[in-house]
Amino acid sequence: MKKYKGSYRYINYIFSFSLVIVFVVLMSILIYSGANSYKNIKNHTDMNFNAQTALGYVVNKVHGNDTMEIRIGEETGIQYICLNYEGGEYVTYVYCYEGNMYEYLTKATNEFELGMGEKICQLSEMVFEQKRNDLLKVTLKDDVSSEETYIYVNCGIEKVKKEQNSVKED
């Protein structure tokens, strides 16, 4: 067996230590890039979640009520959809106001005011467009994405516009 003299022994230690350092640095870079990829995927999924969830919510609300009466209305420039239940005794308003989508279930005799009801999710804009008497186009926008769909309804769609003097804002 050959014994190393002086500096050769230190070269082995330095080489071994350098390999460990290179391994640690490469693993840190790999973990950092993986974490950034995961963060970007999660942010993209979260951004699409609001608009897609809200769109599914509106579609299910309309389909669940498309044998009664569906009205599209506007109050101070904000569109809403009004769905009648229980033979017209109750109504549900679905609308977007101040960055949130709301649902307001009330008796048909009660007044409708913007800001009333339960917040469903964050949403920038909701647009209802009647294409035919039985076809409704719904476009929902949040801060980064936009979703739209067409809904076929059995009962027909009525457009209403409330008088500006009957509007109460929070």
QUIFEN-V557248 format. One record per residue. SS is DSSP state (@ for helix, = for strand, . for the rest). OMEGA is omega in radians with two decimals (none if undefined). D_FIRST is the distance of its C-alpha to the first C-alpha in whole Angstrom. Layout:
# QUIFEN-V557248
((SS & OMEGA & D_FIRST) (SS & OMEGA & D_FIRST))
This chain:
# QUIFEN-V557248
((. & -3.06 & 0) (. & 3.10 & 4) (. & 3.12 & 6) (. & 3.13 & 10) (. & 2.98 & 13) (. & -2.96 & 16) (@ & 3.14 & 18) (@ & 3.13 & 15) (@ & 3.13 & 14) (@ & 3.10 & 18) (@ & 3.08 & 18) (@ & 3.11 & 16) (@ & -3.14 & 19) (@ & 3.12 & 22) (@ & 3.12 & 21) (@ & 3.13 & 21) (@ & 3.11 & 24) (@ & 3.09 & 26) (@ & 3.11 & 26) (@ & 3.13 & 27) (@ & 3.12 & 30) (@ & 3.12 & 31) (@ & -3.13 & 31) (@ & -3.14 & 33) (@ & 3.13 & 35) (@ & 3.10 & 36) (@ & 3.10 & 37) (@ & 3.11 & 39) (@ & 3.14 & 41) (@ & 3.12 & 41) (@ & 3.13 & 43) (@ & -3.14 & 45) (@ & 3.07 & 46) (@ & 3.11 & 47) (@ & 3.10 & 49) (@ & 3.10 & 51) (@ & 3.12 & 52) (@ & 3.14 & 53) (@ & 3.13 & 55) (@ & 3.12 & 56) (@ & -3.14 & 57) (@ & 3.11 & 58) (@ & 3.12 & 61) (@ & 3.11 & 62) (@ & 3.13 & 63) (@ & -3.12 & 64) (@ & -3.14 & 67) (@ & -3.06 & 68) (@ & -3.08 & 68) (@ & -3.09 & 71) (@ & -3.13 & 73) (@ & 3.11 & 73) (@ & 3.13 & 73) (@ & 3.12 & 76) (@ & 3.08 & 78) (@ & 3.12 & 77) (@ & -3.13 & 79) (@ & 3.13 & 82) (@ & 3.13 & 82) (@ & 3.08 & 82) (@ & -3.12 & 85) (@ & 3.14 & 87) (@ & 3.10 & 86) (. & -3.06 & 87) (. & -3.00 & 90) (. & 3.01 & 91) (. & 3.14 & 94) (. & -3.10 & 96) (. & 3.09 & 97) (= & 3.11 & 94) (= & 3.00 & 95) (= & -3.13 & 93) (= & 3.13 & 94) (= & 3.11 & 94) (= & -3.07 & 94) (. & 3.09 & 94) (. & -3.14 & 92) (= & -3.13 & 89) (= & 3.04 & 89) (= & 3.02 & 89) (= & -3.09 & 90) (= & -3.11 & 92) (= & 3.12 & 92) (= & 3.11 & 95) (= & 3.02 & 94) (@ & 3.10 & 97) (@ & 3.11 & 100) (@ & -3.14 & 99) (. & 3.13 & 99) (= & 3.08 & 96) (= & 3.05 & 94) (= & 3.05 & 91) (= & 3.05 & 90) (= & -3.06 & 86) (= & 3.12 & 86) (= & -3.09 & 83) (= & 3.09 & 84) (. & 3.05 & 82) (. & 3.14 & 79) (= & 3.02 & 79) (= & -3.10 & 80) (= & 2.94 & 83) (= & -3.11 & 85) (= & 3.10 & 88) (= & -3.09 & 90) (= & 3.02 & 94) (= & -3.08 & 97) (. & -3.11 & 99) (. & -3.12 & 101) (. & 3.11 & 99) (. & 3.07 & 98) (. & 3.09 & 95) (. & 3.09 & 93) (. & -3.13 & 90) (. & 3.12 & 87) (. & 3.09 & 89) (. & -3.08 & 87) (= & 3.07 & 83) (= & 3.14 & 80) (= & 3.13 & 78) (= & 3.09 & 75) (= & -3.11 & 75) (. & -3.09 & 77) (. & -3.02 & 78) (= & 3.09 & 81) (= & -3.11 & 83) (= & 3.06 & 85) (= & -3.13 & 87) (= & 3.12 & 89) (= & 3.14 & 92) (= & 3.04 & 92) (= & 3.12 & 94) (. & -3.10 & 96) (. & -3.10 & 94) (= & -3.08 & 90) (= & 3.05 & 89) (= & -3.14 & 86) (= & 3.08 & 83) (= & 3.13 & 81) (= & -3.14 & 79) (= & 2.93 & 77) (. & -3.02 & 74) (. & -3.02 & 72) (. & -3.08 & 70) (. & 3.14 & 71) (= & 3.13 & 75) (= & 3.08 & 76) (= & 3.10 & 79) (= & 3.06 & 80) (= & -3.14 & 84) (= & 3.04 & 85) (= & 3.13 & 88) (. & -3.11 & 91) (. & -2.97 & 94) (. & -3.05 & 96) (. & -3.06 & 96) (= & 3.11 & 95) (= & 3.08 & 98) (= & 3.09 & 97) (. & 3.06 & 99) (. & -3.12 & 99) (. & 3.08 & 100) (. & -3.10 & 102) (@ & -3.09 & 100) (@ & 3.14 & 103) (@ & -3.07 & 101) (. & 3.06 & 98) (. & 3.09 & 96) (. & 3.12 & 93) (. & none & 91))
